[in-house]
Amino acid sequence: MAIQYVEYCEASFAISDGIYGTTFFMATGFHGFHVTIGTLFLLYVALAVSRGQVTYNHHFCFEAAA
């Protein structure tokens, strides 16, 4: 995410510069949001597994994250 932020700051175009800028910033922004949310889900599952909260009968958080 930090590298993407640097790329945003150093880009020679803006979101308002036309279809390329709009597409670039929207696509990479939504992808970054998706990756961030997925990482948070996986961290939550990893914590639940390490605490022993994920069992054979109780594993919905794993299923939802997967």
DAMOMO-V880409 format. One record per pair of residues at least 4 apart in sequence whose ideal C-beta (glycine too) atoms are under 8 Angstrom apart, sorted by the first residue. I is the first residue (numbers start at 0). J is the second residue. D is the distance in Angstrom with one decimal. If there is no record, write none. Layout:
# DAMOMO-V880409
i: [I & I]
j: [J & J]
d: [D & D]
This chain:
# DAMOMO-V880409
i: [0 & 0 & 0 & 0 & 1 & 2 & 3 & 3 & 3 & 4 & 5 & 6 & 7 & 10 & 10 & 12 & 12 & 12 & 12 & 12 & 13 & 14 & 14 & 14 & 14 & 15 & 15 & 16 & 17 & 18 & 19 & 20 & 21 & 22 & 23 & 24 & 25 & 26 & 27 & 28 & 29 & 30 & 31 & 32 & 33 & 34 & 35 & 36 & 37 & 37 & 38 & 39 & 40 & 40 & 40 & 41 & 41 & 42 & 43 & 43 & 43 & 44 & 44 & 44 & 44 & 44 & 45 & 46 & 47 & 47 & 47 & 47 & 48 & 48 & 48 & 52 & 52 & 53 & 53 & 53 & 53 & 54 & 58 & 59 & 60 & 61]
j: [4 & 31 & 34 & 35 & 5 & 6 & 7 & 27 & 31 & 8 & 9 & 10 & 24 & 20 & 23 & 16 & 17 & 19 & 20 & 23 & 20 & 20 & 21 & 24 & 25 & 20 & 21 & 20 & 21 & 22 & 23 & 24 & 25 & 26 & 27 & 28 & 29 & 30 & 31 & 32 & 33 & 34 & 35 & 36 & 37 & 38 & 39 & 40 & 41 & 64 & 42 & 43 & 44 & 63 & 64 & 45 & 64 & 46 & 47 & 60 & 64 & 48 & 53 & 60 & 61 & 64 & 49 & 50 & 52 & 53 & 60 & 61 & 52 & 53 & 61 & 57 & 60 & 57 & 58 & 60 & 61 & 58 & 62 & 63 & 64 & 65]
d: [6.4 & 6.0 & 7.7 & 6.9 & 6.7 & 6.5 & 6.4 & 6.3 & 5.8 & 6.5 & 6.2 & 6.4 & 7.4 & 8.0 & 7.7 & 4.4 & 7.8 & 6.6 & 4.4 & 7.5 & 5.5 & 5.1 & 5.6 & 4.4 & 7.7 & 6.7 & 7.7 & 4.0 & 6.9 & 5.9 & 6.1 & 6.2 & 5.9 & 5.8 & 6.1 & 5.6 & 6.2 & 6.2 & 6.2 & 6.4 & 6.2 & 6.3 & 6.3 & 6.4 & 6.2 & 6.2 & 6.6 & 6.5 & 6.3 & 7.7 & 6.3 & 6.4 & 6.5 & 7.2 & 4.1 & 6.2 & 5.7 & 6.5 & 6.4 & 6.5 & 7.2 & 6.2 & 7.2 & 5.4 & 5.4 & 4.7 & 6.3 & 6.3 & 4.3 & 5.1 & 5.4 & 7.7 & 7.5 & 4.8 & 7.6 & 7.1 & 7.9 & 6.8 & 5.1 & 6.8 & 5.6 & 6.6 & 6.1 & 6.0 & 6.3 & 6.1]
